[in-house]
């Protein structure tokens, strides 16, 4: 028997025109609770529940769910990350030390919220994906210490 959240997620997958496979539902459920994960982290997070699900299958799942706008892909250094927050125009802030990523609301106004100078023949601008680089409060002391040691002779 499915839990209420799983039934709702299965409904979302079906409304997007796909079969509600256990892998798709489990990936959505995992990412709803753990945003900004890589495909490998999704695989690790659901492999106990679905031990026969391969890493390649997880890549296929996140790609399919992204194509149907049930997931948003965040291109970050190292590996793409995925989240279920797809219904708004928001940005991200990433710690350059521990690589944690958090959501930040749109910089100004509605999508795309920033406009380039000229559109190079692309008159319909859909979004502006911004990732701010920062040092989080958990990493700042170590980061400052490493910077100080690099600066001393």
C-alpha positions in Angstrom: 0.0 0.0 0.0 1.3 3.4 -0.9 1.7 6.2 1.6 -0.3 9.4 0.8 2.8 11.3 -0.4 3.8 8.5 -2.7 0.2 8.4 -4.2 0.4 12.1 -4.8 3.8 11.8 -6.4 2.6 8.9 -8.6 -0.3 11.1 -9.7 2.2 13.9 -10.6 4.2 11.4 -12.7 1.1 10.1 -14.5 -0.2 13.7 -15.2 3.1 14.4 -16.8 2.4 11.5 -19.2 4.7 8.9 -17.8 4.3 5.6 -16.0 4.6 6.0 -12.2 7.4 3.5 -11.8 8.8 2.8 -8.3 12.1 4.4 -9.3 10.4 7.7 -10.5 8.2 7.9 -7.4 11.1 7.1 -5.0 13.4 9.6 -6.7 10.8 12.4 -6.4 10.1 11.5 -2.8 13.9 11.5 -2.0 14.5 14.8 -3.8 11.5 16.5 -2.1 13.1 15.8 1.2 16.8 16.2 0.0 17.0 19.0 -2.6 20.1 19.7 -4.6 21.3 16.1 -4.8 23.3 14.5 -7.5 22.1 11.4 -9.3 24.6 9.4 -7.3 23.2 10.8 -4.1 19.7 9.9 -5.2 20.8 6.4 -6.0 22.4 6.0 -2.6 19.3 7.4 -1.0 16.9 5.0 -2.6 19.0 1.9 -3.2 18.0 0.3 0.1 14.3 0.7 -0.9 15.0 -0.4 -4.5 18.1 -2.5 -4.5 17.7 -3.6 -8.1 17.7 0.0 -9.4 21.0 0.6 -11.2 22.9 3.9 -11.3 22.1 4.1 -15.0 18.4 3.8 -14.3 18.6 6.7 -11.8 20.3 8.8 -14.5 17.4 7.9 -16.8 14.9 8.7 -14.1 16.2 12.2 -13.3 16.6 13.0 -17.0 13.0 11.9 -17.7 11.6 13.8 -14.7 13.6 16.9 -15.7 12.3 16.7 -19.3 8.7 16.6 -18.0 9.4 19.6 -15.6 8.9 17.5 -12.4 12.6 18.2 -11.5 14.9 21.1 -12.1 18.5 20.4 -13.0 21.1 22.7 -11.4 24.4 22.7 -13.2 27.0 23.0 -10.5 30.7 22.2 -10.6 31.4 18.5 -10.3 28.0 17.1 -11.1 24.5 18.2 -12.0 22.1 18.4 -9.0 18.3 18.1 -9.0 15.5 19.6 -7.0 11.7 19.4 -7.1 11.2 23.2 -6.8 10.2 23.9 -10.4 7.3 26.2 -10.1 9.1 29.5 -9.6 12.1 31.5 -10.8 14.7 31.2 -8.1 18.5 31.1 -7.9 21.1 29.3 -5.9 24.0 30.1 -3.5 26.8 27.6 -3.3 29.5 27.3 -0.6 32.9 27.0 -2.3 34.3 25.1 0.6 31.7 22.4 1.4 29.7 22.7 -1.8 26.3 22.9 -0.1 23.7 24.6 -2.3 20.7 26.5 -1.0 17.8 28.3 -2.8 17.6 32.1 -2.9 14.6 34.0 -4.2 14.8 35.7 -7.5 17.0 38.8 -7.6 14.5 41.2 -9.0 10.9 40.7 -10.2 9.6 38.0 -12.4 11.3 35.6 -14.8 13.8 36.0 -16.3 14.6 38.8 -13.7 17.9 39.7 -15.4 18.3 40.6 -19.1 21.4 40.4 -21.2 22.5 43.3 -23.4 21.1 42.1 -26.7 19.6 38.7 -27.3 21.8 37.6 -30.3 18.7 36.6 -32.3 16.8 35.0 -29.4 13.9 37.3 -28.8 12.1 35.1 -26.2 14.1 35.0 -23.0 12.8 32.4 -20.6 15.0 32.4 -17.5 18.3 33.5 -16.0 20.0 30.8 -13.9 22.2 32.4 -11.3 24.5 30.6 -8.8 26.1 32.8 -6.3 29.5 31.6 -4.9 30.0 32.1 -1.2 31.4 30.7 2.0 28.8 29.4 4.4 28.8 30.1 8.1 30.0 26.6 9.0 33.1 26.9 6.7 34.1 30.6 7.2 36.6 30.1 10.1 38.5 27.4 8.3 38.4 29.3 5.0 39.7 32.5 6.6 42.5 30.5 8.4 43.5 28.9 5.1 43.6 32.3 3.4 45.7 33.7 6.2 48.2 30.9 6.1 48.5 31.3 2.3 49.2 35.0 2.7 52.0 34.6 5.4 55.5 34.1 4.2 
